[in-house]
């Protein structure tokens, strides 16, 4: 990282600006209008289905609690997903091909 480059300082300035904007936005919304000293009165907890039926949020789908239940059938997998078997080593490379002239060196002639 080159500290004399303007792109470095621009990136640092943008990161600091984004952090300050997030902090300022969170600080504005962080005010608690109700005093913490007076706890809310405790009510009897509602059944899950009754609570979900009465609480609706616009543009949010219903929560399917039946998807959270365990499956009723017996499921068995033959694969052990948590064991690791090392693959076999690769085959050795083939031997180099030799030509007939390269197989036997030529004798040298002396004058």
N, C-alpha and C positions, 0 to 999 in steps of 0.2 A: 504494500500500500504506500503510495507516494503522498506524503503529507503536504507537499507543495502544489498538489493538483487541485484544481477548483472543484472537480467532481467529488472528491473525497469530502471536502468541506460542505458542499451542497447536500450530499447524502446525510451527513451528520446533522446539519441544520434541519432538514426535513424530518428526521427521526425525532429530534428534540421538539419540533413544532407539533408533530403528531402526538407525542407523549403529553405535552402541555394541553393540547385540545381535549384529549381523553380525560385528563385529570380535571380540567375545568368543567367538562360536561358531567362527570360523575359527582363532582362537588356540588353542583347546582341541584341535582336530583337526590342527593343524599340526605336532605333534611327530613327529620322524623317529626311530623306534626303532633303525634300522641306522646304524652310523657311516658317514660319507661317505668316510673315508680308505681303506676296504677296498672296491675295486671288485669287482663281481660277475664271475665267470669268463665269458669269451666263449664262446658256443656257435655252432655252425654254424647259419645261419638256415634255418628250415623253409620248405618250399614254402607258398605262400599257401593253397592248398586244404587241405593237411594241417593247417596251423595253425588254420584256421577250423573244421575238422572236430573237432579235439580240444578247442577252447576253446568252451564253451557257457555262456551266462549265463541264469539263469532269467527268464522272462517277456520275453525279448528275441528277436525273430525272427532268422532266419538272414540273413547278408549275401549279397546276390546280386551277385557280381562280374561276371557276364555283362552286367548293366545298365550297367557302366562302359565296356564296349568300344564302339568306334565303330560306327556303322551301316554295314552292308555295301552297301546300295543307294545309288544316286546320287540325291540330292535337290537339286532346283533350284527356287528361288522367283523368280517374275517381279517381285515387289515388292522395292524397295530400302528396307529398314526403317530405314536410317540417313540417308536424305536427307529433307529437309523442304521441302515445297512450300507456299508461302504461299497461303492461299485467296484467291479473287478478292474484290475489294472489294464491299461490299453495294450493291445498286442505289440510285440516287438517289431521294429521296422524290417522290411524285407532286405535280404542281403544285396549288396551292390552287384549289378550285372557286369560281367567281365567280357571283354572282346578277345578273340583269339590272339591278336597281336599284343594286347596288354597283359595276357596271361603269362607269356614267356618273353623275357627280355632278349633283345637282339644282341648277339655277340659283337664286341668291338674289334675292329681291324687295326692292327699296328703296322705302320709302314716300315 
